[in-house]
Every structure is written in C-alpha cells, then in structure tokens.
Amino acid sequence: MEKISTAVTYLILIIFGLTMVIPFIWMLSTALMTQSEFNKQETLFIPKEEYFVWNNNGDEKRILLVMEKEETSIVHILDENLEIIEEYKEVPSSQIEHVYHKPSFEFSNFVKAFKKVPFALYFKNTIYVSVLSLIGVLITSLLAAYAFARMEFRGRDFFFFLFLSMMMVPQPIYMISSYVLLDKLNWLDTYNALIIPWTANIFTIFLFRQHFKALPKELFDAASIDGCSTFGMLWRIVVPLSKPIIATASIFSLISSWNSFMWPLVMINRPELRVLQVGLSYFNQEASTQTTLLMAASTFSIVPILILFFFAQKQIIASYARTGLKD
C-alpha cells in the first residue's frame, strides 16, 4: 500500500508539474515559429517550416499560394524579407514546389521583438528599480523583524498584527490614495514612485520575524554578556545565521518588482521610465497581430527570473527547512 500511495503522489505531482510547464513550452515553441506557421494552427509545440516555391527554369522564388488549379495557379511573389512584391500572378502549377522541413527555429523573432520597441531601456529601468527596492526591503525588514522578534516595547504585538492585517488589503483599494499622496509629494513620473513605496514589505518582515524568533536565545544572552550592542547582535549573529532566509526574501522581492505592472502603469506616464511589464503591454498593442513576436518578447522577459531562481533554489529550500513558523 505504501508503494501505491507513493506512486499516486508522484503521479499527481507530475500531472500538476506538466500543467505548469506546458504553457511555457507552448510560449517558447510559438516564439520559434514564423507568423505564417502559427496562423495555420497545424502544430502546437514543434515549429515546422512549410512554404511554396515557384521554380521558373532554375530561378526559385518564394511565393504564397492563393488559388491552386490544375494547370495554372494564382500566387503572391515574395522577396528575401518575405514581403509581397507581386500580387495575383498566374504561374504553371507544374512549376510550384511544396517545401517542407521539420523542425525549424526562427531565432530571429527574438531579435526583431527586442528591436521593435526599446526593450533595452525597459530592462535597465526594471533592474534599477528592482535592485534599489530590494536593498530597501532588506534594510527595513531586518530592522523591523529584529525589533518585533527580540526587543520588548509597549504595543509590540499590536503593531505587528496591525502590519499583518495590511496583507489582506488588495492593492487596488489603496491605489487611489497612494496616487494622491505621491502627487502631493511631486513623485509621480519619477523613480521615487516606483522605489520608495516598495522599500518596506510586510510579508518579508513576517518571514524574518518568524526566523529570528526560532534562533536560540542563548546566543543573544552570550553576546549581551560580552557587551555586544543591539545592532551588533543583528549584524554579527542574526544576519550570518539568516543567509538562506535572506536569499529567499530577495528572490521574492525581485520577482515581485520584476512582474510589477499595475503600480508603474498608474504612477508613470513618461516612456523613458517604463519598466519591463508596462513596456511589454505597450508592445502588445503595437504588435497585436504578430503573435510570434509577442511570445518571443514574453520569453526573454522571464528568462532572467528563471536563471535567478535556478541559481538560488538551494538557498530557498534551505530556508524552508531551517525556518520555524511557530510563534
């Protein structure tokens, strides 16, 4: 029975894993197709190249087949860039060849998508905002979590649970009040609006606080006897013992900043300050009919986060293994 239970568990995990991975595989495969291949809807996952050629006594020209007859066919003649240079030309059907290759990978879609709008600027803005927000989150969270976990002051638990209650408030509810406040501070359309409000994160404070409470009290007592200051305990004892949880919080913060869409869309109007997700939205409007380019842009937009996660996954697993979430 135990083997059957284990097999069923792994089967369920595999099914859910495939459910999560298949959309990404479809996005990547679509990004490697030509637009004509995607429009035909003949394949979902394996890009294939299929087109017609007019072979006029050795002179081959790429064509689009409009109408096929027994002796003559109506075609559009294409140039090297697959642009139509001659429409509705009648050619002998015997001179039309059907070219079929499988698979084909159009890596040029990534280059075309990257150059179509200033994605380099969007990446630069996103990295700048994400890194500065992360630095702010780590500083405020370490200080606040240490105070809530290891320091005694009146109203400590009340303020902590008040902070936790804010996690239940959806962002759209405080979006208008935040907009008015940032307008009064003259921070709209500046980096301040993208960075400063997100330098404090309640979930990160909660995560750090639970980890700090799980650390042995004897360490702090010994440090206090040796004359270590409060900040010294935080820097010399808590931080070195909290590297896995800091890595986990950093990943969560970077992913949140990288995927941020609604906040920068509302607070920023200048094109030169657009972050990646907002830029991707504008690109969607400009290239709405070019699905392959949209998938290419979506692919290289999430690749940095995937790489970051794979490098830090050991630290994330270690943080869950070591962190006690008991009060």
Short mmCIF file of the C-alpha atoms (twelve columns), coordinates in Angstrom:
data_MODEL
# 
_entry.id   MODEL 
# 
loop_
_atom_site.group_PDB 
_atom_site.id 
_atom_site.type_symbol 
_atom_site.label_atom_id 
_atom_site.label_alt_id 
_atom_site.label_comp_id 
_atom_site.label_asym_id 
_atom_site.label_seq_id 
_atom_site.Cartn_x 
_atom_site.Cartn_y 
_atom_site.Cartn_z 
_atom_site.pdbx_PDB_model_num 
ATOM 1   C CA . MET A 1   0.000  0.000  0.000   1 
ATOM 2   C CA . GLU A 2   2.843  2.354  0.796   1 
ATOM 3   C CA . LYS A 3   4.336  1.909  -2.691  1 
ATOM 4   C CA . ILE A 4   0.950  2.536  -4.296  1 
ATOM 5   C CA . SER A 5   0.461  5.670  -2.196  1 
ATOM 6   C CA . THR A 6   3.921  6.945  -3.171  1 
ATOM 7   C CA . ALA A 7   3.285  6.198  -6.855  1 
ATOM 8   C CA . VAL A 8   -0.053 8.053  -6.768  1 
ATOM 9   C CA . THR A 9   1.591  11.007 -5.025  1 
ATOM 10  C CA . TYR A 10  4.327  11.242 -7.649  1 
ATOM 11  C CA . LEU A 11  1.775  10.842 -10.440 1 
ATOM 12  C CA . ILE A 12  -0.270 13.746 -9.109  1 
ATOM 13  C CA . LEU A 13  2.874  15.865 -8.744  1 
ATOM 14  C CA . ILE A 14  3.911  15.040 -12.326 1 
ATOM 15  C CA . ILE A 15  0.468  15.985 -13.647 1 
ATOM 16  C CA . PHE A 16  0.482  19.309 -11.815 1 
ATOM 17  C CA . GLY A 17  4.092  19.905 -12.898 1 
ATOM 18  C CA . LEU A 18  3.193  19.355 -16.549 1 
ATOM 19  C CA . THR A 19  0.190  21.635 -16.157 1 
ATOM 20  C CA . MET A 20  2.549  24.405 -15.063 1 
ATOM 21  C CA . VAL A 21  5.277  23.714 -17.642 1 
ATOM 22  C CA . ILE A 22  3.157  23.158 -20.772 1 
ATOM 23  C CA . PRO A 23  2.131  26.857 -21.167 1 
ATOM 24  C CA . PHE A 24  5.800  27.850 -21.018 1 
ATOM 25  C CA . ILE A 25  6.717  25.213 -23.615 1 
ATOM 26  C CA . TRP A 26  3.925  26.471 -25.872 1 
ATOM 27  C CA . MET A 27  5.129  30.069 -25.466 1 
ATOM 28  C CA . LEU A 28  8.701  29.097 -26.354 1 
ATOM 29  C CA . SER A 29  7.680  26.970 -29.339 1 
ATOM 30  C CA . THR A 30  5.422  29.757 -30.645 1 
ATOM 31  C CA . ALA A 31  8.296  32.221 -30.325 1 
ATOM 32  C CA . LEU A 32  10.343 29.965 -32.628 1 
ATOM 33  C CA . MET A 33  7.682  29.779 -35.358 1 
ATOM 34  C CA . THR A 34  7.110  32.060 -38.312 1 
ATOM 35  C CA . GLN A 35  3.874  34.008 -38.235 1 
ATOM 36  C CA . SER A 36  2.534  32.079 -41.213 1 
ATOM 37  C CA . GLU A 37  3.209  28.779 -39.435 1 
ATOM 38  C CA . PHE A 38  1.353  29.994 -36.358 1 
ATOM 39  C CA . ASN A 39  -1.606 31.236 -38.419 1 
ATOM 40  C CA . LYS A 40  -2.036 27.807 -39.984 1 
ATOM 41  C CA . GLN A 41  -2.558 26.292 -36.500 1 
ATOM 42  C CA . GLU A 42  -1.214 22.966 -37.772 1 
ATOM 43  C CA . THR A 43  1.151  22.418 -34.854 1 
ATOM 44  C CA . LEU A 44  1.213  23.450 -31.213 1 
ATOM 45  C CA . PHE A 45  4.652  22.620 -29.886 1 
ATOM 46  C CA . ILE A 46  7.070  21.716 -32.693 1 
ATOM 47  C CA . PRO A 47  7.900  24.606 -35.032 1 
ATOM 48  C CA . LYS A 48  7.901  23.488 -38.626 1 
ATOM 49  C CA . GLU A 49  8.739  25.249 -41.852 1 
ATOM 50  C CA . GLU A 50  6.384  24.794 -44.759 1 
ATOM 51  C CA . TYR A 51  6.186  27.040 -47.813 1 
ATOM 52  C CA . PHE A 52  5.827  27.088 -51.606 1 
ATOM 53  C CA . VAL A 53  8.443  27.909 -54.212 1 
ATOM 54  C CA . TRP A 54  7.963  28.879 -57.856 1 
ATOM 55  C CA . ASN A 55  10.739 27.157 -59.801 1 
ATOM 56  C CA . ASN A 56  10.903 29.028 -63.114 1 
ATOM 57  C CA . ASN A 57  13.594 27.126 -65.035 1 
ATOM 58  C CA . GLY A 58  16.008 27.138 -62.104 1 
ATOM 59  C CA . ASP A 59  15.024 30.598 -60.830 1 
ATOM 60  C CA . GLU A 60  13.364 29.842 -57.468 1 
ATOM 61  C CA . LYS A 61  11.154 32.445 -55.816 1 
ATOM 62  C CA . ARG A 62  9.294  32.162 -52.538 1 
ATOM 63  C CA . ILE A 63  5.531  32.505 -53.028 1 
ATOM 64  C CA . LEU A 64  2.221  32.491 -51.235 1 
ATOM 65  C CA . LEU A 65  -0.291 30.171 -52.846 1 
ATOM 66  C CA . VAL A 66  -3.634 31.978 -53.271 1 
ATOM 67  C CA . MET A 67  -5.519 29.564 -55.509 1 
ATOM 68  C CA . GLU A 68  -4.444 26.248 -56.964 1 
ATOM 69  C CA . LYS A 69  -5.812 24.973 -60.262 1 
ATOM 70  C CA . GLU A 70  -4.980 22.021 -62.481 1 
ATOM 71  C CA . GLU A 71  -2.749 23.857 -64.991 1 
ATOM 72  C CA . THR A 72  -2.236 27.354 -63.562 1 
ATOM 73  C CA . SER A 73  -2.224 28.737 -60.020 1 
ATOM 74  C CA . ILE A 74  -2.619 32.218 -58.547 1 
ATOM 75  C CA . VAL A 75  0.284  33.234 -56.278 1 
ATOM 76  C CA . HIS A 76  1.862  36.191 -54.495 1 
ATOM 77  C CA . ILE A 77  5.624  36.500 -55.114 1 
ATOM 78  C CA . LEU A 78  7.770  37.331 -52.078 1 
ATOM 79  C CA . ASP A 79  11.189 38.934 -51.715 1 
ATOM 80  C CA . GLU A 80  14.030 37.910 -49.389 1 
ATOM 81  C CA . ASN A 81  12.287 39.604 -46.440 1 
ATOM 82  C CA . LEU A 82  9.065  37.701 -47.212 1 
ATOM 83  C CA . GLU A 83  7.347  40.898 -48.341 1 
ATOM 84  C CA . ILE A 84  4.924  40.700 -51.262 1 
ATOM 85  C CA . ILE A 85  6.450  42.241 -54.398 1 
ATOM 86  C CA . GLU A 86  3.953  40.978 -56.961 1 
ATOM 87  C CA . GLU A 87  0.335  40.013 -56.372 1 
ATOM 88  C CA . TYR A 88  -2.030 37.556 -58.089 1 
ATOM 89  C CA . LYS A 89  0.389  36.238 -60.669 1 
ATOM 90  C CA . GLU A 90  -0.604 33.255 -62.755 1 
ATOM 91  C CA . VAL A 91  2.091  30.586 -62.941 1 
ATOM 92  C CA . PRO A 92  2.067  26.974 -64.186 1 
ATOM 93  C CA . SER A 93  1.055  24.600 -61.403 1 
ATOM 94  C CA . SER A 94  3.775  22.172 -62.524 1 
ATOM 95  C CA . GLN A 95  6.440  24.755 -61.543 1 
ATOM 96  C CA . ILE A 96  5.212  25.089 -57.954 1 
ATOM 97  C CA . GLU A 97  7.122  23.071 -55.395 1 
ATOM 98  C CA . HIS A 98  5.987  22.349 -51.865 1 
ATOM 99  C CA . VAL A 99  8.916  22.724 -49.443 1 
ATOM 100 C CA . TYR A 100 8.531  21.041 -46.068 1 
ATOM 101 C CA . HIS A 101 11.118 20.971 -43.283 1 
ATOM 102 C CA . LYS A 102 10.711 19.920 -39.697 1 
ATOM 103 C CA . PRO A 103 11.599 21.314 -37.285 1 
ATOM 104 C CA . SER A 104 12.573 24.940 -37.960 1 
ATOM 105 C CA . PHE A 105 13.573 27.508 -35.352 1 
ATOM 106 C CA . GLU A 106 13.131 31.220 -36.051 1 
ATOM 107 C CA . PHE A 107 15.550 32.694 -33.502 1 
ATOM 108 C CA . SER A 108 15.346 35.942 -35.444 1 
ATOM 109 C CA . ASN A 109 11.976 36.540 -33.743 1 
ATOM 110 C CA . PHE A 110 13.821 37.404 -30.533 1 
ATOM 111 C CA . VAL A 111 15.995 39.963 -32.319 1 
ATOM 112 C CA . LYS A 112 13.016 41.502 -34.121 1 
ATOM 113 C CA . ALA A 113 10.988 41.746 -30.921 1 
ATOM 114 C CA . PHE A 114 13.883 43.261 -28.963 1 
ATOM 115 C CA . LYS A 115 14.457 45.942 -31.603 1 
ATOM 116 C CA . LYS A 116 10.803 46.769 -32.262 1 
ATOM 117 C CA . VAL A 117 10.494 48.747 -29.006 1 
ATOM 118 C CA . PRO A 118 13.261 49.912 -26.602 1 
ATOM 119 C CA . PHE A 119 13.394 46.735 -24.517 1 
ATOM 120 C CA . ALA A 120 16.989 47.549 -23.519 1 
ATOM 121 C CA . LEU A 121 15.683 50.661 -21.731 1 
ATOM 122 C CA . TYR A 122 12.860 48.662 -20.138 1 
ATOM 123 C CA . PHE A 123 15.334 46.092 -18.817 1 
ATOM 124 C CA . LYS A 124 17.589 48.845 -17.473 1 
ATOM 125 C CA . ASN A 125 14.702 50.550 -15.635 1 
ATOM 126 C CA . THR A 126 13.420 47.260 -14.242 1 
ATOM 127 C CA . ILE A 127 16.829 46.191 -12.951 1 
ATOM 128 C CA . TYR A 128 17.415 49.623 -11.389 1 
ATOM 129 C CA . VAL A 129 14.043 49.663 -9.642  1 
ATOM 130 C CA . SER A 130 14.270 46.011 -8.552  1 
ATOM 131 C CA . VAL A 131 17.756 46.306 -7.042  1 
ATOM 132 C CA . LEU A 132 17.084 49.534 -5.134  1 
ATOM 133 C CA . SER A 133 13.736 48.204 -3.883  1 
ATOM 134 C CA . LEU A 134 15.469 45.012 -2.740  1 
ATOM 135 C CA . ILE A 135 18.100 46.958 -0.801  1 
ATOM 136 C CA . GLY A 136 15.360 48.975 0.909   1 
ATOM 137 C CA . VAL A 137 13.304 45.862 1.691   1 
ATOM 138 C CA . LEU A 138 16.251 44.057 3.272   1 
ATOM 139 C CA . ILE A 139 17.224 47.028 5.451   1 
ATOM 140 C CA . THR A 140 13.710 47.809 6.704   1 
ATOM 141 C CA . SER A 141 12.733 44.171 7.115   1 
ATOM 142 C CA . LEU A 142 15.843 43.196 9.087   1 
ATOM 143 C CA . LEU A 143 15.431 46.127 11.473  1 
ATOM 144 C CA . ALA A 144 11.664 45.770 11.909  1 
ATOM 145 C CA . ALA A 145 11.720 41.972 12.216  1 
ATOM 146 C CA . TYR A 146 14.506 42.078 14.808  1 
ATOM 147 C CA . ALA A 147 12.545 44.617 16.843  1 
ATOM 148 C CA . PHE A 148 9.356  42.539 16.703  1 
ATOM 149 C CA . ALA A 149 11.182 39.297 17.466  1 
ATOM 150 C CA . ARG A 150 13.817 40.206 20.070  1 
ATOM 151 C CA . MET A 151 13.005 43.608 21.593  1 
ATOM 152 C CA . GLU A 152 10.415 44.366 24.259  1 
ATOM 153 C CA . PHE A 153 8.325  47.532 23.874  1 
ATOM 154 C CA . ARG A 154 4.750  48.556 24.537  1 
ATOM 155 C CA . GLY A 155 2.331  47.652 21.744  1 
ATOM 156 C CA . ARG A 156 4.800  45.330 20.007  1 
ATOM 157 C CA . ASP A 157 2.306  42.571 19.225  1 
ATOM 158 C CA . PHE A 158 -0.449 45.067 18.406  1 
ATOM 159 C CA . PHE A 159 1.646  46.829 15.780  1 
ATOM 160 C CA . PHE A 160 2.882  43.528 14.361  1 
ATOM 161 C CA . PHE A 161 -0.627 42.172 13.873  1 
ATOM 162 C CA . LEU A 162 -1.688 45.553 12.506  1 
ATOM 163 C CA . PHE A 163 1.033  45.186 9.868   1 
ATOM 164 C CA . LEU A 164 -0.114 41.646 9.120   1 
ATOM 165 C CA . SER A 165 -3.683 42.831 8.640   1 
ATOM 166 C CA . MET A 166 -2.485 45.065 5.798   1 
ATOM 167 C CA . MET A 167 -1.570 41.942 3.831   1 
ATOM 168 C CA . MET A 168 -5.290 41.268 3.455   1 
ATOM 169 C CA . VAL A 169 -5.920 44.621 1.748   1 
ATOM 170 C CA . PRO A 170 -5.805 44.296 -2.079  1 
ATOM 171 C CA . GLN A 171 -3.616 46.779 -3.919  1 
ATOM 172 C CA . PRO A 172 -6.453 48.397 -5.958  1 
ATOM 173 C CA . ILE A 173 -8.097 49.576 -2.721  1 
ATOM 174 C CA . TYR A 174 -5.212 51.865 -1.754  1 
ATOM 175 C CA . MET A 175 -4.145 52.711 -5.310  1 
ATOM 176 C CA . ILE A 176 -6.131 55.987 -5.456  1 
ATOM 177 C CA . SER A 177 -4.978 57.245 -2.053  1 
ATOM 178 C CA . SER A 178 -1.388 56.331 -2.949  1 
ATOM 179 C CA . TYR A 179 -1.697 58.230 -6.225  1 
ATOM 180 C CA . VAL A 180 -2.964 61.357 -4.425  1 
ATOM 181 C CA . LEU A 181 -0.195 61.116 -1.829  1 
ATOM 182 C CA . LEU A 182 2.538  60.704 -4.441  1 
ATOM 183 C CA . ASP A 183 1.073  63.625 -6.383  1 
ATOM 184 C CA . LYS A 184 1.306  65.868 -3.311  1 
ATOM 185 C CA . LEU A 185 4.941  64.775 -2.880  1 
ATOM 186 C CA . ASN A 186 5.645  65.506 -6.573  1 
ATOM 187 C CA . TRP A 187 6.857  61.938 -7.012  1 
ATOM 188 C CA . LEU A 188 4.629  60.982 -9.926  1 
ATOM 189 C CA . ASP A 189 6.572  60.208 -13.098 1 
ATOM 190 C CA . THR A 190 9.789  59.709 -11.112 1 
ATOM 191 C CA . TYR A 191 11.789 56.740 -9.878  1 
ATOM 192 C CA . ASN A 192 10.729 57.665 -6.338  1 
ATOM 193 C CA . ALA A 193 7.190  56.490 -7.074  1 
ATOM 194 C CA . LEU A 194 8.498  53.117 -8.253  1 
ATOM 195 C CA . ILE A 195 11.037 52.516 -5.495  1 
ATOM 196 C CA . ILE A 196 10.316 54.223 -2.155  1 
ATOM 197 C CA . PRO A 197 6.769  52.865 -1.519  1 
ATOM 198 C CA . TRP A 198 8.119  49.327 -2.008  1 
ATOM 199 C CA . THR A 199 11.149 49.555 0.285   1 
ATOM 200 C CA . ALA A 200 9.024  48.038 3.072   1 
ATOM 201 C CA . ASN A 201 7.380  44.650 2.659   1 
ATOM 202 C CA . ILE A 202 5.099  43.208 5.323   1 
ATOM 203 C CA . PHE A 203 5.500  39.608 4.193   1 
ATOM 204 C CA . THR A 204 9.297  39.876 4.362   1 
ATOM 205 C CA . ILE A 205 9.070  41.360 7.862   1 
ATOM 206 C CA . PHE A 206 6.856  38.444 8.896   1 
ATOM 207 C CA . LEU A 207 9.241  35.915 7.327   1 
ATOM 208 C CA . PHE A 208 12.290 37.402 9.052   1 
ATOM 209 C CA . ARG A 209 10.496 37.803 12.384  1 
ATOM 210 C CA . GLN A 210 9.479  34.137 12.488  1 
ATOM 211 C CA . HIS A 211 13.021 33.070 11.651  1 
ATOM 212 C CA . PHE A 212 14.576 35.360 14.263  1 
ATOM 213 C CA . LYS A 213 12.251 34.009 16.982  1 
ATOM 214 C CA . ALA A 214 13.452 30.482 16.169  1 
ATOM 215 C CA . LEU A 215 17.110 31.358 16.858  1 
ATOM 216 C CA . PRO A 216 18.441 30.098 20.232  1 
ATOM 217 C CA . LYS A 217 18.084 32.686 22.998  1 
ATOM 218 C CA . GLU A 218 21.429 31.568 24.464  1 
ATOM 219 C CA . LEU A 219 23.275 33.184 21.543  1 
ATOM 220 C CA . PHE A 220 21.845 36.596 22.388  1 
ATOM 221 C CA . ASP A 221 22.450 36.147 26.109  1 
ATOM 222 C CA . ALA A 222 26.110 35.282 25.489  1 
ATOM 223 C CA . ALA A 223 26.505 38.246 23.141  1 
ATOM 224 C CA . SER A 224 24.907 40.567 25.698  1 
ATOM 225 C CA . ILE A 225 27.300 39.354 28.388  1 
ATOM 226 C CA . ASP A 226 30.223 40.059 26.051  1 
ATOM 227 C CA . GLY A 227 28.971 43.642 25.686  1 
ATOM 228 C CA . CYS A 228 27.577 43.356 22.177  1 
ATOM 229 C CA . SER A 229 25.176 46.146 21.240  1 
ATOM 230 C CA . THR A 230 21.687 45.585 19.817  1 
ATOM 231 C CA . PHE A 231 22.813 46.448 16.313  1 
ATOM 232 C CA . GLY A 232 25.910 44.293 16.826  1 
ATOM 233 C CA . MET A 233 23.713 41.292 17.654  1 
ATOM 234 C CA . LEU A 234 21.734 41.878 14.492  1 
ATOM 235 C CA . TRP A 235 24.794 42.248 12.276  1 
ATOM 236 C CA . ARG A 236 27.133 39.661 13.836  1 
ATOM 237 C CA . ILE A 237 24.701 36.960 14.964  1 
ATOM 238 C CA . VAL A 238 21.355 37.219 13.214  1 
ATOM 239 C CA . VAL A 239 22.447 38.104 9.655   1 
ATOM 240 C CA . PRO A 240 25.096 35.332 9.323   1 
ATOM 241 C CA . LEU A 241 22.559 32.767 10.552  1 
ATOM 242 C CA . SER A 242 19.864 34.062 8.214   1 
ATOM 243 C CA . LYS A 243 21.515 33.809 4.795   1 
ATOM 244 C CA . PRO A 244 19.043 31.233 3.409   1 
ATOM 245 C CA . ILE A 245 16.003 33.244 4.517   1 
ATOM 246 C CA . ILE A 246 17.570 36.453 3.187   1 
ATOM 247 C CA . ALA A 247 18.146 34.744 -0.161  1 
ATOM 248 C CA . THR A 248 14.520 33.592 -0.226  1 
ATOM 249 C CA . ALA A 249 13.197 37.050 0.606   1 
ATOM 250 C CA . SER A 250 15.481 38.554 -2.029  1 
ATOM 251 C CA . ILE A 251 14.112 36.221 -4.700  1 
ATOM 252 C CA . PHE A 252 10.524 37.032 -3.730  1 
ATOM 253 C CA . SER A 253 11.266 40.760 -3.767  1 
ATOM 254 C CA . LEU A 254 12.996 40.650 -7.148  1 
ATOM 255 C CA . ILE A 255 10.200 38.591 -8.694  1 
ATOM 256 C CA . SER A 256 7.592  40.981 -7.305  1 
ATOM 257 C CA . SER A 257 9.428  44.036 -8.665  1 
ATOM 258 C CA . TRP A 258 10.147 42.345 -11.993 1 
ATOM 259 C CA . ASN A 259 6.490  41.393 -12.504 1 
ATOM 260 C CA . SER A 260 5.035  44.661 -11.213 1 
ATOM 261 C CA . PHE A 261 2.519  46.023 -13.710 1 
ATOM 262 C CA . MET A 262 -0.471 47.883 -12.225 1 
ATOM 263 C CA . TRP A 263 1.519  50.207 -9.939  1 
ATOM 264 C CA . PRO A 264 4.024  51.508 -12.544 1 
ATOM 265 C CA . LEU A 265 1.249  51.698 -15.160 1 
ATOM 266 C CA . VAL A 266 -0.716 54.111 -12.958 1 
ATOM 267 C CA . MET A 267 2.170  56.088 -11.453 1 
ATOM 268 C CA . ILE A 268 4.355  56.534 -14.545 1 
ATOM 269 C CA . ASN A 269 3.482  58.175 -17.868 1 
ATOM 270 C CA . ARG A 270 6.880  59.008 -19.351 1 
ATOM 271 C CA . PRO A 271 8.028  56.347 -21.863 1 
ATOM 272 C CA . GLU A 272 11.645 56.627 -20.686 1 
ATOM 273 C CA . LEU A 273 10.639 55.410 -17.197 1 
ATOM 274 C CA . ARG A 274 8.619  52.389 -18.283 1 
ATOM 275 C CA . VAL A 275 9.519  49.108 -16.647 1 
ATOM 276 C CA . LEU A 276 9.509  45.775 -18.444 1 
ATOM 277 C CA . GLN A 277 5.927  44.631 -17.849 1 
ATOM 278 C CA . VAL A 278 4.474  48.003 -18.835 1 
ATOM 279 C CA . GLY A 279 6.694  48.085 -21.913 1 
ATOM 280 C CA . LEU A 280 5.553  44.583 -22.772 1 
ATOM 281 C CA . SER A 281 1.948  45.764 -22.557 1 
ATOM 282 C CA . TYR A 282 2.615  48.626 -24.978 1 
ATOM 283 C CA . PHE A 283 4.447  46.204 -27.258 1 
ATOM 284 C CA . ASN A 284 1.347  44.005 -27.181 1 
ATOM 285 C CA . GLN A 285 -0.686 46.943 -28.522 1 
ATOM 286 C CA . GLU A 286 1.795  47.685 -31.307 1 
ATOM 287 C CA . ALA A 287 2.324  44.067 -32.379 1 
ATOM 288 C CA . SER A 288 -1.066 42.601 -31.533 1 
ATOM 289 C CA . THR A 289 -1.222 40.648 -34.797 1 
ATOM 290 C CA . GLN A 290 2.334  39.317 -34.546 1 
ATOM 291 C CA . THR A 291 1.840  36.548 -32.025 1 
ATOM 292 C CA . THR A 292 5.277  35.012 -32.563 1 
ATOM 293 C CA . LEU A 293 6.987  38.303 -31.678 1 
ATOM 294 C CA . LEU A 294 4.781  38.678 -28.602 1 
ATOM 295 C CA . MET A 295 5.772  35.209 -27.417 1 
ATOM 296 C CA . ALA A 296 9.435  35.962 -28.118 1 
ATOM 297 C CA . ALA A 297 9.226  39.147 -26.043 1 
ATOM 298 C CA . SER A 298 7.434  37.293 -23.244 1 
ATOM 299 C CA . THR A 299 10.109 34.595 -23.277 1 
ATOM 300 C CA . PHE A 300 13.141 36.843 -22.901 1 
ATOM 301 C CA . SER A 301 11.252 38.883 -20.294 1 
ATOM 302 C CA . ILE A 302 11.015 35.967 -17.860 1 
ATOM 303 C CA . VAL A 303 14.361 34.308 -18.610 1 
ATOM 304 C CA . PRO A 304 16.350 36.456 -16.098 1 
ATOM 305 C CA . ILE A 305 13.971 35.492 -13.285 1 
ATOM 306 C CA . LEU A 306 14.200 31.812 -14.220 1 
ATOM 307 C CA . ILE A 307 18.000 31.934 -14.210 1 
ATOM 308 C CA . LEU A 308 17.981 33.720 -10.843 1 
ATOM 309 C CA . PHE A 309 15.647 31.119 -9.372  1 
ATOM 310 C CA . PHE A 310 17.725 28.165 -10.566 1 
ATOM 311 C CA . PHE A 311 20.866 29.652 -9.021  1 
ATOM 312 C CA . ALA A 312 19.139 30.396 -5.705  1 
ATOM 313 C CA . GLN A 313 16.851 27.373 -5.377  1 
ATOM 314 C CA . LYS A 314 19.178 25.626 -2.886  1 
ATOM 315 C CA . GLN A 315 19.047 28.652 -0.618  1 
ATOM 316 C CA . ILE A 316 15.253 28.785 -0.896  1 
ATOM 317 C CA . ILE A 317 14.880 25.111 0.024   1 
ATOM 318 C CA . ALA A 318 17.302 25.551 2.907   1 
ATOM 319 C CA . SER A 319 15.307 28.499 4.235   1 
ATOM 320 C CA . TYR A 320 12.123 26.451 4.330   1 
ATOM 321 C CA . ALA A 321 13.964 23.591 6.032   1 
ATOM 322 C CA . ARG A 322 15.506 25.784 8.739   1 
ATOM 323 C CA . THR A 323 12.865 28.412 9.328   1 
ATOM 324 C CA . GLY A 324 10.321 27.701 12.038  1 
ATOM 325 C CA . LEU A 325 6.976  29.377 11.502  1 
ATOM 326 C CA . LYS A 326 5.868  28.912 15.069  1 
ATOM 327 C CA . ASP A 327 5.271  31.832 17.360  1 
# 
